[in-house]
Amino acid sequence: MNDQSESVLPHESAPPVSSEAVAAIITPSDEAVRVVEAMIFASTDPVSARSILGLLEGQNLIPESVEDIGAYVRTVLSTLVQRYEGRGVQPIEVAGGWQFRTAADLAPRLTRVMPKPRRLQRATMETLAIIAYHQPCTRAEMEEIRGVSVNQNILDTLIEESLVAPRGRKEVPGRPVLWGTTPDFLRHFGLKSLNDLPRREELMGDMPTSPKNPLPGGVDLLAQAPAPLEETEGVIMEEEEAQDTPPVP
């Protein structure tokens, strides 16, 4: 076989094409992107990829030529994200779904015009941090880690704010309740999953209350632009003097 004949043979070593690349060849229709945009915008909770798939299938917006529908949904979402690049709000993946949030670079510029909610008490935040990093855990285990008793009011506050919830009972004498965080906890901190938990000192930062009713855009403005140092110290010192609570180990 001469060199010219060999040059026309197919290259068997060519890398396979990914399903996302194949789906990208089938450009999503403008209607498909717009209907997903409307669904995410209208929902008060993060919209899962499964819900988006159901919407597209129900509206007959998935071309028959698409073989990998999961890759196609990702392509639709990728197209939507690109359309919002550089804008004031953006679709962001959080708490296992998609939600519109204020652009992170604009958050500090809104701190002077947006109301500042009351902070959770330090003891409450310490307990929340323990639950987040040691869940599921019992009240006795929280107390062992903190070194002081956990007041029932602390758990009541976390339950009321939809940050923690019961996760069954531990199979030991007395069968104490196990506690864990909720999807609202992920949504409020802007986390995709518990695998994305920040460092404990970041979690212990200035977190406002009422994650069930987050600030417009869903951004924790206080985390982006903390309160003046003297105000923050005043709050913490007042609580420490009142509760004499040691820091989380």
JOVENGI-V255677 format. One record per helix or strand. SS is the DSSP state (2 for helix, 1 for strand). FROM is the first residue (numbers start at 1). LEN is the number of residues. Records with the same first field share a line. If there is no record, write none. Layout:
# JOVENGI-V255677
SS=FROM-LEN, FROM-LEN
This chain:
# JOVENGI-V255677
2=3-4, 19-7, 30-13, 49-10, 69-15, 104-7, 122-13, 139-8, 152-9, 183-7, 194-3, 200-4, 211-3, 221-4, 229-15
1=47-1, 89-6, 97-6, 119-1, 137-1, 164-6, 177-5, 208-1
